[in-house]
Amino acid sequence: SVTHICRDVNYGWLIRYLHANGASMFFICLFLHVGRGLYYGSYVFLETWNIGVLLLFAVMATAFMGYVLPWGQMSFWGATVITNLLSAIPYIGSDLVEWIWGGFSVDKATLTRFFAFHFILPFIIAALAGVHLLFLHETGSNNPSGLCSDADKIPFHPYYTIKDILGILLLILVLTSLVLFSPDLLGDPDNYTPANPLNTPPHIKPEWYFLFAYAILRSIPNKLGGVLALVLSILVLAVIPFLHTSKQRSMMF
């Protein structure tokens, strides 16, 4: 359990907070990467882009299941609310929810299943990332100007290696500072309260990187409409390549 890791395992608290806050750092990098791809028109490489959209879905699923594992109040009720959204699917919704729960409510069986999925999904993410890089290697990284510039290419090492190392060191510095000085800055204090099915928190809200999805769900009173809007808000990324008609790849022009 989380309590055992933090209190009994040597430096377990450090591993726990590195893992929890590392997810936030990962999503910061992920959102910046998606934003950069949109700005520079990387979506013109259809296969590379769509594999990236699949990666986004897989990473979000992994993060959600990981958020449930501490089994605090926010974890429990977040799992209850989100999994209940699947019941909006016609005909199979209720059966699907009970299959995910492993019963008739969120319980220990649900926790075990989420733990298994949280362990398996990173391997799927690694495989998808490999395919993503393979397609990127075939097409080449996007030129912001959208013009062919093979003559201007420079070696990746040492020019970009140095930049990558500096970026990685900066991220490690920020993550270490966050873990050592304010480890709960991005968390919810209610999640330190053990899960209680009989006590619903007044405000059930997800981690910051899911707030956009939470806002979409809250803005639409109909359950099915909210679920469709939530899914489409991410799937719209897969449609963007077909909406691009400009001869320039970048939004700079």
C-alpha positions in Angstrom: 0.0 0.0 0.0 1.0 3.7 -0.3 1.2 4.0 3.5 3.6 1.0 3.6 5.8 2.5 0.8 6.0 5.9 2.4 6.6 4.8 6.1 8.3 1.4 6.0 10.3 1.2 2.7 13.7 3.0 2.6 13.2 6.2 0.6 9.8 4.9 -0.4 8.3 8.4 0.0 10.8 9.7 -2.5 9.9 7.1 -5.1 6.2 7.7 -4.5 6.4 11.5 -4.9 8.8 11.2 -7.9 6.2 8.9 -9.6 3.2 11.1 -8.7 4.8 14.5 -9.7 6.7 12.8 -12.6 3.3 12.2 -14.2 2.6 16.0 -14.0 6.0 16.7 -15.6 5.3 14.1 -18.3 1.9 15.8 -19.2 3.6 19.2 -19.3 6.0 17.9 -21.9 3.2 16.0 -23.7 1.0 19.1 -24.0 4.0 21.2 -25.2 4.8 18.5 -27.7 1.2 18.5 -29.1 1.1 22.3 -29.1 4.4 22.4 -31.0 3.0 19.9 -33.5 -0.1 22.0 -34.1 1.9 25.2 -34.5 4.5 23.9 -36.9 2.0 21.7 -38.9 3.5 18.3 -38.0 0.0 16.8 -38.6 0.7 16.7 -42.4 2.6 13.4 -41.7 -0.6 11.5 -41.2 0.7 8.2 -39.9 3.1 9.8 -37.4 0.4 12.1 -36.2 -2.3 9.5 -35.7 0.1 7.2 -33.8 0.7 10.2 -31.6 -3.1 10.6 -31.0 -3.3 6.9 -30.0 -0.3 7.5 -27.6 -2.2 10.4 -26.1 -5.2 8.2 -25.4 -3.0 5.5 -23.9 -1.1 7.9 -21.7 -4.3 9.5 -20.4 -5.7 6.0 -19.6 -2.5 5.1 -17.8 -2.5 8.3 -15.7 -6.2 7.9 -14.8 -5.7 4.3 -13.6 -2.6 5.4 -11.6 -4.6 8.1 -10.0 -7.0 5.5 -8.6 -4.4 3.3 -7.0 -3.7 5.4 -3.8 -7.3 4.5 -2.9 -8.1 7.9 -1.3 -11.4 9.7 -1.4 -10.6 11.5 -4.7 -9.2 8.3 -6.2 -12.3 6.3 -5.2 -14.9 8.8 -6.3 -13.0 9.8 -9.4 -13.0 6.2 -10.5 -16.8 5.9 -9.6 -17.7 9.0 -11.7 -15.5 8.3 -14.7 -16.4 4.6 -15.0 -20.0 5.5 -14.6 -19.8 7.6 -17.8 -19.5 4.4 -19.8 -23.0 3.5 -18.8 -24.1 6.2 -21.3 -23.1 3.9 -24.2 -26.4 2.4 -25.5 -27.1 -1.3 -25.0 -23.7 -2.4 -23.7 -22.9 0.5 -21.3 -24.1 -1.1 -18.1 -22.5 -4.5 -18.8 -19.2 -2.7 -19.7 -19.2 -0.8 -16.5 -19.8 -3.9 -14.4 -17.0 -5.7 -16.3 -14.6 -2.9 -15.5 -15.7 -2.8 -11.9 -15.5 -6.6 -11.5 -18.8 -6.4 -9.6 -21.6 -4.0 -9.0 -19.6 -1.1 -7.6 -16.0 0.2 -7.4 -14.3 -2.1 -5.0 -11.1 -4.1 -4.4 -11.6 -6.0 -7.6 -11.7 -2.7 -9.5 -8.4 -1.7 -7.8 -6.8 -5.0 -8.8 -7.8 -4.6 -12.4 -6.7 -1.0 -12.6 -3.3 -2.0 -11.1 -2.9 -4.6 -13.8 -3.9 -2.2 -16.6 -1.6 0.5 -15.1 1.3 -2.0 -15.3 0.5 -3.3 -18.8 -0.3 0.0 -20.6 3.2 1.4 -20.3 4.5 -1.5 -22.4 1.9 -0.7 -25.0 2.9 3.0 -24.8 6.6 2.0 -25.3 5.6 0.0 -28.4 3.5 2.8 -29.8 6.3 5.3 -29.1 8.7 3.0 -31.1 6.3 2.9 -34.1 5.9 6.7 -33.7 9.6 7.2 -33.9 9.9 4.7 -36.8 7.4 6.8 -38.9 9.2 10.0 -37.8 12.5 8.5 -39.0 10.9 7.7 -42.4 9.4 11.2 -42.9 11.9 13.3 -41.1 11.1 15.9 -38.5 9.0 18.8 -39.7 10.6 22.0 -41.0 8.8 25.1 -39.5 8.9 26.8 -42.9 7.3 23.8 -44.7 10.0 24.0 -47.3 12.5 21.3 -48.4 15.9 22.1 -46.9 18.0 18.9 -47.2 21.1 21.0 -48.0 20.9 22.7 -44.6 20.9 19.6 -42.5 23.4 19.4 -39.6 24.4 16.3 -37.5 22.2 15.5 -34.6 25.3 15.0 -32.4 26.7 17.1 -30.9 24.4 20.0 -31.8 21.0 18.7 -30.7 22.4 16.3 -28.1 23.7 19.2 -26.0 20.2 20.9 -26.2 18.4 17.7 -25.2 20.8 17.1 -22.3 20.2 20.7 -21.0 16.5 20.3 -21.4 16.5 16.9 -19.5 18.7 18.4 -16.7 16.2 21.4 -16.4 13.3 19.0 -16.1 15.1 16.9 -13.5 15.9 20.1 -11.5 12.3 21.2 -11.5 11.0 17.7 -10.6 13.5 17.3 -7.8 12.7 20.8 -6.4 9.0 20.0 -6.5 9.4 16.6 -4.8 11.7 17.9 -2.0 10.1 21.3 -1.2 6.5 21.0 -2.2 5.5 17.4 -3.0 1.8 18.0 -2.6 1.5 21.2 -4.6 -0.2 19.5 -7.5 -2.2 16.9 -5.5 -5.5 17.0 -3.6 -5.4 16.9 0.2 -8.7 14.9 0.2 -6.8 12.0 -1.4 -5.0 11.4 2.0 -8.4 10.5 3.4 -9.0 6.7 3.0 -11.7 5.8 0.5 -15.2 5.8 2.0 -18.1 4.8 -0.2 -20.5 6.3 2.4 -19.0 9.8 2.3 -19.1 11.7 -0.9 -16.7 14.7 -1.1 -18.4 18.1 -1.8 -16.2 18.6 -4.8 -14.9 15.7 -7.0 -12.2 17.0 -9.3 -9.4 15.3 -11.2 -5.7 16.1 -11.5 -4.9 19.3 -13.2 -4.0 17.6 -16.5 -7.6 16.2 -16.8 -9.3 19.5 -15.9 -10.0 20.3 -19.6 -12.0 17.0 -19.8 -13.7 17.8 -16.4 -14.8 21.2 -17.7 -16.3 19.6 -20.9 -18.2 17.1 -18.9 -19.5 19.7 -16.5 -20.6 22.1 -19.3 -23.0 19.5 -20.9 -25.9 18.4 -18.6 -26.6 15.2 -20.7 -24.4 12.2 -19.8 -24.1 10.8 -23.3 -23.6 14.3 -24.8 -20.8 14.9 -22.3 -19.1 11.6 -23.0 -19.3 12.3 -26.8 -17.9 15.8 -26.4 -15.1 14.5 -24.2 -14.0 11.9 -26.7 -14.4 14.2 -29.7 -12.3 16.9 -27.9 -9.4 14.5 -28.3 -10.4 12.8 -31.6 -10.5 16.2 -33.2 -6.7 16.0 -33.3 -7.0 13.1 -35.7 -9.3 15.2 -38.0 -6.9 18.2 -38.2 -4.7 16.7 -41.0 -7.8 16.5 -43.3 -8.7 20.1 -42.5 -5.3 21.4 -43.6 -5.5 23.0 -47.1 -2.6 25.5 -47.0 0.6 24.9 -48.9 2.5 26.0 -45.9 2.9 23.6 -42.9 3.4 26.2 -40.3 0.9 28.5 -38.6 3.6 31.2 -38.8 2.5 32.2 -42.3 
